[in-house]
Amino acid sequence: MSATAETHDRQRLDRKAAVSEAKRAHILAAARQVFEERGLEGANIREIAKQAGYTPGAIYSYFQAKEEIYGALLAESLERLNEAVAQSVTAPRSARERAVRAALGFYEFYANNPRDLDLGFYLFGGMRPHGLTPDLNATLNARLRDALTPFGRGLQELGASEAEAKTEVTAFFGHCVGLLILENTKRIKMFQEDSGRLCKRYIDQVIQRICSAT
């Protein structure tokens, strides 16, 4: 095969891959809307195909089940979460500032993106949708833990042991999820409180405990 033919063949394959990726992205966008309207249990491939303007058979060319689509959406959401947390700790210079920003970066991502909170609630609730493979489930949970790692690292920089940092990060996660639920359901209003302020207050208390102990 000549160099020109090889170039044309490579370009054709690249175009085909680009079209395939665009179709996959379109399916995911349609699925996100269906999941938001109907929830995971109420959604099905037929509804997702209808929203995307495709046949169900076209969907199955990319995904074997709605849970696989859900897993792909959640994986993308977790990547955005990790990017947001990583960006939040680039500017702070002190260990205390890095710890605060790492924790707030996690909270603020979900506070500012309630659709991602709804999407990720299977992780928060500890449920595994039927059909989500053990490997994918483990990968998704690992990426969630990755987003909390900078906070734990910041606490260790302040003097916490690895075990202490793990305990504090776990407690923060539980506290954070509770505040996010109150914020997302508007129940925080019954207490006449601000969830962001309460989150910051809790983070400051954690850091104070660590610093006092050391």
matplotlib code that plots the C-alpha trace (Angstrom):
import matplotlib.pyplot as plt

x = [0.0, 1.3, 2.0, -0.9, -3.3, -2.2, -2.8, -6.3, -7.1, -5.9, -8.0, -11.0, -10.6, -10.1, -13.3, -15.2, -13.9, -14.9, -18.4, -18.7, -17.5, -20.0, -22.9, -21.8, -21.8, -25.2, -26.5, -25.1, -26.6, -30.0, -29.6, -28.8, -32.0, -34.0, -32.4, -33.1, -36.8, -37.4, -34.6, -32.6, -35.4, -37.9, -35.5, -35.1, -33.2, -36.3, -36.9, -33.2, -33.3, -36.4, -34.8, -31.6, -33.6, -32.1, -33.5, -32.9, -30.7, -28.4, -28.1, -27.1, -24.2, -22.6, -24.1, -25.4, -27.8, -29.0, -26.8, -23.8, -24.9, -25.4, -21.9, -20.4, -22.3, -21.2, -17.6, -17.6, -19.1, -16.4, -13.7, -15.1, -15.3, -11.6, -10.6, -12.5, -10.9, -7.4, -7.9, -9.1, -5.7, -3.4, -3.3, -3.2, 0.3, -0.1, -1.0, -4.1, -5.3, -4.8, -6.8, -9.6, -9.8, -9.6, -12.6, -14.6, -13.7, -15.5, -18.5, -18.8, -18.7, -21.9, -23.5, -23.0, -24.0, -27.1, -27.6, -24.3, -25.3, -28.5, -26.4, -23.8, -26.2, -25.9, -22.3, -23.3, -26.1, -23.9, -26.2, -25.0, -27.5, -28.2, -26.1, -23.2, -20.2, -18.0, -15.0, -16.8, -18.3, -14.9, -13.5, -16.2, -15.8, -12.0, -12.5, -14.8, -12.1, -9.6, -11.5, -11.3, -7.6, -6.3, -8.2, -6.6, -3.2, -3.7, -4.6, -1.4, 0.6, -0.9, 0.3, -2.4, -1.4, -2.6, -5.3, -6.4, -6.7, -8.7, -11.1, -11.5, -12.0, -14.7, -16.5, -16.3, -17.7, -20.7, -21.2, -20.8, -23.4, -25.9, -25.5, -25.8, -29.0, -30.4, -29.3, -30.6, -34.0, -34.2, -34.7, -31.9, -34.3, -36.3, -33.2, -32.6, -29.0, -26.5, -25.1, -21.9, -21.2, -21.9, -19.5, -16.8, -17.4, -17.0, -13.8, -12.3, -13.2, -11.5, -8.4, -8.4, -8.6, -5.6, -3.6, -4.4, -3.4, 0.0]
y = [0.0, 3.4, 6.2, 8.2, 5.2, 4.6, 8.3, 8.2, 4.9, 6.4, 9.5, 7.4, 5.5, 8.7, 10.1, 6.9, 7.0, 10.6, 9.9, 6.9, 9.0, 11.8, 9.2, 7.8, 11.3, 12.0, 8.8, 9.7, 13.2, 11.7, 9.1, 11.7, 13.5, 10.3, 9.4, 12.8, 12.6, 8.9, 7.8, 4.7, 2.3, 4.1, 4.5, 1.9, 1.6, 2.3, 5.7, 6.5, 5.6, 7.7, 10.7, 10.3, 9.8, 6.4, 2.9, 0.6, -1.5, 1.5, 2.0, -1.6, -1.1, 1.0, -0.2, -3.5, -2.2, 1.0, 0.3, 0.4, 3.8, 4.9, 3.8, 5.7, 8.9, 8.4, 7.8, 11.1, 12.9, 11.6, 12.7, 16.2, 16.0, 15.0, 17.8, 20.3, 19.2, 19.1, 22.7, 23.9, 23.0, 24.4, 28.0, 27.7, 27.8, 26.6, 23.1, 24.5, 26.3, 23.2, 21.1, 23.6, 24.0, 20.3, 19.6, 22.6, 21.7, 18.4, 20.0, 22.8, 20.6, 18.8, 21.9, 23.7, 20.6, 19.1, 16.9, 15.3, 14.8, 13.0, 10.9, 10.0, 9.1, 5.4, 5.8, 7.9, 5.4, 2.4, 0.8, -1.0, -1.0, -4.4, -5.0, -2.8, -5.1, -5.6, -4.2, -1.0, -0.6, -0.9, 1.6, 4.2, 3.9, 4.3, 7.5, 8.8, 8.1, 9.7, 13.0, 12.9, 12.0, 15.6, 16.4, 13.5, 14.4, 17.9, 16.7, 14.5, 17.6, 19.3, 16.4, 13.8, 10.1, 8.2, 6.4, 9.7, 11.3, 8.4, 8.7, 12.4, 12.1, 9.5, 11.6, 14.6, 12.6, 11.6, 15.2, 16.6, 14.2, 15.1, 18.8, 18.2, 16.3, 19.1, 21.6, 19.6, 19.0, 22.6, 21.2, 23.4, 26.3, 24.8, 25.3, 28.8, 27.8, 28.0, 24.6, 26.0, 27.9, 24.8, 22.8, 25.3, 25.4, 21.6, 21.6, 24.3, 22.1, 19.1, 21.1, 22.6, 19.1, 18.0, 21.1, 20.9, 17.3, 18.0]
z = [0.0, -0.9, 1.6, 0.2, 0.5, 4.1, 4.9, 3.4, 5.2, 8.5, 7.9, 7.2, 10.4, 12.4, 10.9, 11.7, 15.3, 15.7, 14.4, 16.8, 19.8, 18.9, 18.8, 22.1, 23.6, 22.2, 23.7, 27.1, 27.0, 26.2, 28.9, 31.5, 30.7, 31.0, 34.3, 35.7, 34.7, 35.5, 37.8, 37.2, 38.0, 35.7, 32.8, 30.0, 26.7, 24.7, 26.4, 26.0, 22.3, 21.8, 23.6, 21.4, 18.2, 17.6, 17.5, 20.6, 18.4, 17.8, 21.6, 22.0, 19.6, 22.3, 25.6, 26.7, 29.4, 31.0, 34.0, 31.7, 30.5, 34.0, 34.9, 32.0, 33.1, 36.7, 35.6, 33.7, 36.7, 39.0, 36.6, 36.7, 40.5, 40.7, 38.3, 40.5, 43.7, 42.1, 40.8, 44.2, 45.8, 43.2, 44.6, 48.4, 49.8, 53.4, 54.5, 56.3, 53.2, 51.1, 53.5, 53.7, 49.9, 49.2, 51.5, 50.2, 46.6, 47.2, 48.8, 46.3, 43.3, 44.4, 45.9, 42.5, 40.4, 41.9, 38.9, 39.6, 43.2, 42.0, 39.6, 42.2, 45.0, 44.4, 45.6, 48.6, 49.5, 49.0, 46.5, 43.4, 40.6, 39.2, 36.1, 37.2, 37.1, 40.2, 38.4, 37.3, 40.8, 42.3, 39.8, 40.5, 44.3, 43.9, 41.9, 44.7, 47.3, 45.1, 45.3, 49.1, 49.1, 48.9, 52.1, 53.9, 52.6, 53.9, 57.3, 57.4, 56.5, 59.5, 61.7, 61.6, 61.4, 58.4, 60.5, 62.0, 58.6, 57.3, 60.3, 59.8, 56.1, 56.6, 59.2, 56.8, 54.0, 56.1, 57.3, 53.8, 52.3, 55.0, 54.3, 50.5, 51.0, 53.2, 50.5, 47.6, 49.2, 50.5, 54.0, 55.2, 55.2, 58.1, 60.3, 58.8, 58.2, 55.3, 54.4, 52.9, 56.1, 58.2, 56.0, 56.4, 60.1, 60.3, 58.3, 60.6, 63.6, 62.1, 61.4, 64.9, 66.4, 64.4, 65.2, 68.9, 69.1, 67.6]

ax = plt.figure().add_subplot(projection="3d")
ax.plot(x, y, z, "-o")
ax.set_aspect("equal")
plt.show()
